[in-house]
Amino acid sequence: MRKLLIRTTILFLFCSTLLYADTFTVTGVVVDSITKEPIEGARLHIKEDGSSASSDKKGVFTLYTSRTPATLIAETGGYKAFQKQLALPCDRLTVEMELSIRYTLGKVSVKEARRIEGSKQKIKVEQINKATTQLFSDSLKVVQTLPGVVTGDDFSSLMYVRGGEFYEVVSFLDNVHILTPYMWGGNESIFNPLFIDRIDFYSGGFPVKYFQALSGVVDVKNIEGDFQKRSGSLEASPTTVEIFMQGPMTKDKSSYMIGARRTYYDLFMNLAYGDKYKGIVFPFFYDTQAKLTWKLNEKDKLYANLIASYEGMDFDSKATQDENEDRKNDWFTFFYSDVRVLPSLNWERVENDNLSMGLTLSGKYQEGIDKFNNKDNNHNGTQRQVDGFLKSRITYITGRHTIEQGIYVFRTWIYADSRLNFRTLMPDGTYYPDQRIDTYDWTRLMASGTYLQDDIALYADKLFLNVGGLFEYFDYTNDNTFSPRGGLKYMLTENTTLKFNTGLYTQFPVNGGSGAPPIFDNKNVKSEKVIHYVAGIEQELPQHFFLRLEAYRKDYYDRIVQDPNPALKYTNNGKR
């Protein structure tokens, strides 16, 4: 059986004597043998005397030793250690060292060429950092610049992918399914750029391991804390201040990472305007994020994440109005607050080069309060939600097959209370008072699913086939769905690929966009469905540029639409 490894080549540019007759300098650069990109943070040390160094952002390192011969060892997170004996002193020397992948976040070490993953774009941390230089740093801004993605305005983080609605895009963070990764009503995401390693964005044809998405997937992978040394940063933008710290808990075995953000422009506004805006709380948010990682042994890794946020505002239009008599009746007040806590735990095991498995557990508590008042309306709303999520998966390679199996269970409890007092102007000039009360007392919903997919190498590592299926069940409406998906990939050359993907994608009616879920008004509505057809060509260019040309088609059916019949309110009669 052929072993497939991701290899890293360490090139030592030269070795020469320096400073003293018995002291030698070893200088080099750490690069990826496939992408040729520098690797930051690799640890290099001499076994005999313990002298060590780490590669910088450009992959460059320098260390000194007085031992000859000397054994050089290189290690970095995600790769197997490798050692090489050096003969010192020496003239210009090139030594290649290969590192085999050891740990990944939910992936077995298989050759990427086997994977058929539809319209996928890998977004690296450098791209994220370039796109988040703005008033409020938001990692999703870089996704909004990609082809096929539009947004409502420059401040919104909501995304509409290839003609779909924003709730048709599903987000994952370190394998955890996140229904609403937004703050401020969609104007900011919970993804902190300082924590992110990469974002995998799918705009169509994505595989069966991604569930409950109709148009797109945002799969965020966080970095791990430094296992060698402590570091931190304090940064400020015109609107927010953030702190970040990382380092080892036990050197080489466990690490921590913690960060926090807080808006401060709102405090400045109150100070700057004094009594003019007295009593007004401008929109604000706090959030914190933490990750702990343990290398249990050579095969097992455990990591825990925590996200917590608090946001709100309190606004009274009277404080901003002048004494104009015509505007005295145009007043309104608005208040809202939202608290969210999302802990998660992941276990990953890499048994060997052909077998890996993982388990994810997460929970969420969220509570929101909103109030709106004017001369005609008075609204008070409270929402509470408790979620639990479990996912397991196993990936194994046998011959020409790379097979992945998985299951998930998502359970949520929802409490909602909405009370609206309003008055209606009657034809005789009088006002008729009325009231509407909607209460859902800890309604329980549960969705579950299981999937199986196989990536098959059909011919000479050039032609690949992907077939898979996802079966899901939603208890509240007794809804069963089966989503078959598949794709073909043919590699014309090492850098040129032809691809085709198609499949059925479904979403249970639990997201109402800007309103309540449709199932609360009609328990008989079923899942919305769409079929994807994606065909294209991909070309890797020098200097890490990438060219993709695609044609796509999406056929919607069983769309949920409002029905004029007040007894129904919603039906699955929509098509597009």
SULDAPE-V784612 format. One record per run of one state. SS is the DSSP state (A for helix, B for strand, O for the rest). FROM is the first residue (numbers start at 1). TO is the last residue. If there is no record, write none. Layout:
BEGIN
SS:FROM:TO
SS:FROM:TO
END
This chain:
BEGIN
O:1:7
B:8:17
O:18:23
B:24:32
O:33:37
B:38:38
O:39:42
B:43:46
O:47:51
B:52:54
O:55:59
B:60:65
O:66:69
B:70:76
O:77:78
B:79:86
O:87:97
B:98:98
O:99:100
B:101:101
O:102:111
A:112:114
O:115:119
B:120:124
A:125:131
O:132:138
A:139:141
O:142:142
A:143:145
O:146:148
B:149:150
O:151:159
B:160:161
O:162:165
A:166:168
B:169:173
O:174:175
B:176:178
O:179:181
B:182:183
A:184:186
O:187:187
B:188:189
O:190:192
A:193:195
B:196:202
O:203:215
B:216:222
O:223:230
B:231:236
O:237:239
B:240:250
O:251:253
B:254:263
O:264:264
A:265:277
O:278:280
B:281:295
O:296:299
B:300:316
A:317:320
O:321:324
A:325:330
O:331:331
B:332:352
O:353:354
B:355:374
O:375:376
B:377:398
O:399:400
B:401:425
O:426:430
B:431:459
O:460:462
B:463:474
O:475:478
B:479:491
O:492:495
B:496:507
O:508:517
A:518:520
O:521:527
B:528:540
O:541:541
A:542:544
O:545:545
B:546:557
O:558:558
B:559:562
O:563:569
B:570:574
O:575:576
END
